[in-house]
Amino acid sequence: MLYKIPLILDPQPEGGFTVTSPLLPELVTEGDSIEEVLANVQDALETVIEAYQDLRRTLPAHLQ
């Protein structure tokens, strides 16, 4: 399934980026480059979705 979620990319002083999403506070990841962090977002999103399913929680309506 394809999801559209807002992401906040925060550059870190030591280099790289931290990424969060206001719709999914559980989604937090980082990477050294934009390309790496976006790939990590995909993995983190899959993990968050699995956790929601395991806990029998529904994803925020804006994602579906």
C-alpha positions in Angstrom: 0.0 0.0 0.0 1.2 3.5 -0.7 1.1 6.1 2.1 1.6 9.9 1.9 2.9 11.2 5.2 4.4 14.5 6.1 8.1 14.3 7.1 10.2 16.7 9.0 13.9 16.5 8.2 16.1 18.1 10.8 19.8 18.6 9.9 22.1 17.6 12.7 25.1 19.7 13.8 27.4 16.7 13.5 26.0 15.9 10.0 23.2 13.9 8.7 19.5 14.2 9.4 16.8 13.1 11.9 13.4 12.5 10.4 10.0 12.5 12.3 6.4 12.7 11.2 3.7 14.8 13.0 1.1 12.2 12.0 3.1 9.2 13.3 5.1 10.2 16.4 6.4 6.7 16.6 8.3 7.2 13.3 11.8 8.4 14.1 14.9 7.6 12.0 18.1 9.2 10.8 20.7 9.0 8.1 23.9 10.6 6.8 22.3 11.8 3.5 18.9 12.6 2.1 19.0 9.4 0.1 19.9 7.3 3.1 17.3 8.9 5.4 14.5 8.4 2.9 15.4 4.7 2.5 15.4 4.5 6.3 12.0 6.1 6.4 10.6 3.3 4.4 12.0 0.7 6.8 10.8 2.7 9.8 7.3 3.1 8.4 7.0 -0.6 7.8 8.0 -1.2 11.4 5.5 1.3 12.7 2.7 -0.2 10.6 3.5 -3.7 11.9 3.4 -2.3 15.5 0.0 -0.8 14.9 -1.2 -4.1 13.5 0.2 -6.1 16.4 -1.4 -3.7 18.9 -4.7 -3.8 16.9 -4.6 0.0 16.5 -5.8 1.7 13.4 -3.5 4.0 11.5 -4.4 7.7 11.5 -7.2 8.3 8.9 -5.0 10.7 6.9 -2.7 7.9 6.0 -5.2 5.5 4.5 
